[in-house]
Amino acid sequence: MTDALYTAGALSTGGGRDGDVATADGAVDLTMAPPTELGGSGEGNNPEQLFAAGYAACFHSALQSAARSKKVTIDGSSVGARVSLVRSGEESIDLAVDLEVIIPGLEREQADELATLAHELCPYSRVTTGNIAVNVSVAED
């Protein structure tokens, strides 16, 4: 591994999807529970929620960086992420991600260009490319 700029640590206890997870610094301390769609109680968080939140935030930062590099202002922008568990075989389950970019007041072509550049810059996008299905779309303003 190269020199890390930042490292986050977390520990899962009590059963993974049905237990607890906390970061080493104590900033995150969550009870985990499978969603009702997977037969769980839904009375907690799940890994897909955490991945969606992280990916949305990371991609939004990359979008802002892309805008700065193109000298474009994207006030009021947002990024939504939906992470799905999808069956990929009889025994296999994969992840799929839909990212929706919203940039009010920007021409569609320029918004598409920034979203494409953000997808190239975002560490989450780079690590998932070729591993899971990721769809990036720009919402109509």
Residue frames relative to the residue before (quaternion, step in Angstrom):
aa qw qx qy qz dx dy dz
M 1.0000 0.0000 0.0000 0.0000 0.00 0.00 0.00
T 0.4511 -0.6724 0.5145 0.2822 3.56 -1.06 0.73
D 0.7118 -0.4271 0.3213 0.4558 3.56 -1.28 0.05
A 0.3431 -0.7565 0.5269 0.1798 3.56 -0.65 1.13
L 0.3618 -0.7086 0.5666 0.2145 3.55 -1.03 0.85
Y 0.7705 -0.0655 0.0764 0.6295 3.54 1.18 -0.68
T 0.0635 -0.7807 0.6206 0.0382 3.56 -1.09 0.71
A 0.1529 -0.7583 0.6287 0.0794 3.54 -0.94 0.96
G 0.1376 -0.7889 0.5938 0.0775 3.54 -1.03 0.76
A 0.0153 -0.7845 0.6199 -0.0071 3.56 -1.11 0.70
L 0.1821 -0.7697 0.6053 0.0900 3.54 -1.21 0.60
S 0.1981 -0.7575 0.6152 0.0922 3.55 -0.92 1.01
T 0.0017 0.7939 -0.6074 0.0293 3.56 -0.91 0.95
G 0.7932 0.3946 -0.2341 0.4004 3.54 -1.25 0.34
G 0.7883 -0.3821 0.1911 0.4427 3.62 1.07 0.24
G 0.5888 -0.6219 0.3757 0.3542 3.61 1.11 0.44
R 0.8405 0.0621 -0.0031 0.5382 3.57 -0.39 -1.22
D 0.7543 0.2586 -0.1552 0.5831 3.58 1.22 -0.33
G 0.5740 0.5545 -0.3841 0.4643 3.55 0.58 1.19
D 0.5757 -0.5476 0.4517 0.4059 3.54 -0.97 -0.89
V 0.0619 -0.7632 0.6408 0.0552 3.51 -1.28 0.50
A 0.0321 0.7953 -0.6030 0.0541 3.54 -0.98 0.88
T 0.4312 -0.6704 0.5334 0.2829 3.52 -1.14 0.64
A 0.6451 -0.5541 0.3734 0.3707 3.54 -1.20 0.61
D 0.7112 0.4439 -0.2662 0.4757 3.59 1.06 -0.68
G 0.5202 -0.6769 0.3869 0.3486 3.61 1.30 -0.02
A 0.4485 0.7091 -0.4482 0.3086 3.60 1.25 -0.01
V 0.7572 0.1959 -0.1198 0.6115 3.59 1.15 -0.62
D 0.1233 0.7590 -0.6276 0.1221 3.55 -0.86 1.02
L 0.1083 0.8508 -0.4918 0.1499 3.56 0.00 1.34
T 0.3636 -0.6488 0.6183 0.2540 3.49 -1.30 0.53
M 0.2295 -0.7839 0.5677 0.1031 3.55 -0.84 1.02
A 0.0888 0.7711 -0.6272 0.0643 3.55 -1.14 0.71
P 0.5064 -0.6316 0.4805 0.3372 3.58 -0.97 0.76
P 0.5213 -0.6258 0.4671 0.3443 3.60 -1.09 0.62
T 0.6509 -0.5248 0.3732 0.4020 3.56 -1.20 0.45
E 0.6008 0.5830 -0.3537 0.4171 3.60 1.11 -0.66
L 0.7293 0.3620 -0.2224 0.5363 3.57 1.24 -0.44
G 0.6543 -0.5521 0.2971 0.4229 3.56 1.24 0.46
G 0.5478 0.6229 -0.3959 0.3939 3.57 1.24 0.19
S 0.6727 -0.4960 0.3691 0.4064 3.52 -1.33 -0.04
G 0.3225 -0.7549 0.5065 0.2637 3.58 1.11 -0.61
E 0.5629 0.6207 -0.3674 0.4036 3.57 1.30 0.08
G 0.7003 0.3270 -0.2825 0.5682 3.52 0.75 1.12
N 0.5888 -0.5450 0.4433 0.3996 3.52 -1.27 -0.23
N 0.2003 -0.7635 0.5960 0.1474 3.53 -1.30 0.23
P 0.6865 -0.5164 0.3142 0.4042 3.60 -1.17 0.47
E 0.6319 0.5451 -0.3477 0.4274 3.59 1.02 -0.69
Q 0.6129 0.5322 -0.3452 0.4711 3.60 1.06 -0.68
L 0.6750 0.4969 -0.2946 0.4591 3.55 0.91 -0.92
F 0.6496 0.5021 -0.3147 0.4763 3.59 0.99 -0.80
A 0.6356 0.5253 -0.3290 0.4602 3.61 0.98 -0.82
A 0.6635 0.5001 -0.3072 0.4641 3.59 0.90 -0.89
G 0.6768 0.4952 -0.2898 0.4612 3.57 0.90 -0.91
Y 0.6696 0.4938 -0.3036 0.4643 3.57 0.92 -0.91
A 0.6395 0.5240 -0.3355 0.4515 3.61 0.91 -0.84
A 0.6847 0.4825 -0.2893 0.4632 3.59 0.87 -0.92
C 0.6605 0.5071 -0.3047 0.4624 3.58 0.92 -0.90
F 0.6743 0.4893 -0.2967 0.4669 3.58 0.89 -0.94
H 0.6326 0.5266 -0.3376 0.4566 3.60 1.00 -0.77
S 0.6270 0.5166 -0.3316 0.4795 3.61 1.02 -0.73
A 0.6525 0.5008 -0.3075 0.4784 3.59 0.98 -0.84
L 0.6215 0.5362 -0.3331 0.4640 3.59 1.06 -0.74
Q 0.6565 0.4981 -0.3042 0.4778 3.58 0.96 -0.84
S 0.6365 0.5150 -0.3206 0.4763 3.58 1.04 -0.75
A 0.6351 0.5226 -0.3210 0.4696 3.57 0.99 -0.84
A 0.6517 0.5143 -0.3121 0.4619 3.59 0.96 -0.86
R 0.6437 0.5127 -0.3249 0.4661 3.60 0.94 -0.84
S 0.6634 0.5145 -0.3135 0.4438 3.59 0.94 -0.84
K 0.7173 0.3951 -0.2287 0.5263 3.58 1.19 -0.58
K 0.4028 -0.7423 0.4416 0.3030 3.58 1.38 0.08
V 0.4331 0.6596 -0.4633 0.4032 3.52 1.00 1.05
T 0.3210 -0.7273 0.5742 0.1955 3.56 -1.05 0.81
I 0.0526 -0.8106 0.5832 0.0039 3.59 -0.83 0.97
D 0.0467 0.8219 -0.5615 0.0838 3.56 0.83 1.02
G 0.8124 0.2537 -0.2008 0.4851 3.57 -1.01 0.83
S 0.4148 0.7134 -0.4745 0.3062 3.59 1.23 0.20
S 0.0123 -0.7775 0.6284 0.0213 3.53 -1.30 0.41
V 0.1740 -0.7532 0.6240 0.1142 3.53 -1.30 0.41
G 0.1414 -0.7710 0.6175 0.0657 3.53 -0.89 1.02
A 0.1085 -0.7866 0.6053 0.0554 3.57 -1.07 0.74
R 0.0789 -0.7508 0.6543 0.0437 3.53 -1.06 0.88
V 0.1103 -0.7855 0.6083 0.0287 3.55 -0.73 1.10
S 0.0928 -0.8111 0.5776 0.0022 3.54 -0.74 1.11
L 0.3249 -0.6549 0.6360 0.2470 3.50 -1.29 0.52
V 0.0258 -0.8112 0.5834 -0.0304 3.57 -0.73 1.06
R 0.4540 -0.6669 0.5177 0.2846 3.53 -1.04 0.80
S 0.0994 -0.8185 0.5654 0.0213 3.57 -0.80 1.05
G 0.7717 0.0143 -0.0247 0.6353 3.52 1.29 0.21
E 0.7413 -0.4085 0.2779 0.4542 3.53 -1.27 0.02
E 0.8019 0.2380 -0.1014 0.5385 3.58 1.00 -0.85
S 0.6783 0.5340 -0.2771 0.4219 3.60 1.21 -0.32
I 0.1068 -0.7509 0.6491 0.0586 3.52 -1.21 0.71
D 0.1158 -0.7881 0.6036 0.0343 3.56 -0.93 0.97
L 0.4612 -0.6248 0.5407 0.3234 3.51 -1.38 0.02
A 0.0413 -0.7399 0.6685 0.0624 3.54 -1.29 0.48
V 0.1527 -0.8030 0.5742 0.0460 3.55 -1.01 0.85
D 0.1044 -0.7386 0.6628 0.0655 3.52 -1.12 0.84
L 0.0967 -0.7790 0.6189 0.0292 3.56 -0.78 1.09
E 0.0967 -0.7856 0.6097 0.0425 3.57 -0.90 0.94
V 0.1858 -0.7894 0.5826 0.0531 3.53 -0.66 1.22
I 0.0636 -0.7789 0.6238 0.0126 3.55 -0.93 0.97
I 0.0659 0.7788 -0.6175 0.0880 3.57 -0.72 1.14
P 0.2488 -0.8060 0.5182 0.1410 3.59 -0.02 1.27
G 0.8508 0.2312 -0.1695 0.4403 3.53 -1.13 0.79
L 0.6154 0.5361 -0.3617 0.4505 3.61 1.21 0.08
E 0.5530 -0.6024 0.4624 0.3428 3.56 -1.04 0.81
R 0.6124 -0.6054 0.3775 0.3406 3.56 -1.01 0.89
E 0.6606 0.5186 -0.3147 0.4423 3.59 0.88 -0.93
Q 0.6766 0.4763 -0.2921 0.4796 3.59 0.96 -0.83
A 0.6239 0.5284 -0.3330 0.4698 3.60 1.05 -0.74
D 0.6368 0.5190 -0.3199 0.4720 3.59 1.00 -0.82
E 0.6422 0.5288 -0.3138 0.4578 3.58 0.99 -0.89
L 0.6744 0.4852 -0.2982 0.4699 3.59 0.92 -0.88
A 0.6404 0.5220 -0.3250 0.4601 3.60 1.00 -0.80
T 0.6404 0.5162 -0.3167 0.4723 3.59 1.01 -0.80
L 0.6676 0.4860 -0.2985 0.4785 3.57 0.94 -0.89
A 0.6273 0.5308 -0.3360 0.4602 3.61 0.99 -0.78
H 0.6389 0.5281 -0.3255 0.4550 3.59 1.01 -0.79
E 0.6518 0.4972 -0.3056 0.4844 3.58 1.13 -0.63
L 0.7119 0.4735 -0.2452 0.4570 3.59 1.09 -0.76
C 0.6387 0.5839 -0.3296 0.3775 3.58 0.99 -0.85
P 0.4562 -0.6973 0.4752 0.2826 3.63 -0.72 1.00
Y 0.6199 0.5270 -0.3544 0.4609 3.63 1.01 -0.70
S 0.6578 0.5045 -0.3150 0.4620 3.60 0.93 -0.84
R 0.6668 0.5088 -0.3133 0.4452 3.56 0.89 -0.88
V 0.6971 0.4675 -0.2886 0.4606 3.60 0.93 -0.81
T 0.6979 0.4587 -0.2848 0.4704 3.62 1.11 -0.53
T 0.5064 0.6671 -0.4267 0.3414 3.61 1.16 -0.44
G 0.8160 0.1815 -0.1800 0.5184 3.52 -0.75 1.12
N 0.6907 0.4669 -0.2737 0.4796 3.57 1.28 -0.15
I 0.7855 0.0178 -0.0006 0.6185 3.57 1.06 -0.75
A 0.5606 -0.5856 0.4619 0.3598 3.55 -1.26 0.39
V 0.0231 0.7744 -0.6303 0.0499 3.56 -0.82 1.09
N 0.0837 -0.7839 0.6150 0.0165 3.54 -0.77 1.10
V 0.1165 -0.7797 0.6139 0.0396 3.57 -0.79 1.07
S 0.0481 0.7942 -0.6039 0.0467 3.57 -0.77 1.01
V 0.3181 -0.7087 0.5973 0.1994 3.52 -1.25 0.58
A 0.3736 -0.7374 0.5232 0.2072 3.55 -0.74 1.09
E 0.5336 -0.5950 0.4921 0.3450 3.52 -1.19 0.59
D 0.4281 -0.7054 0.5037 0.2558 3.55 -0.97 0.86
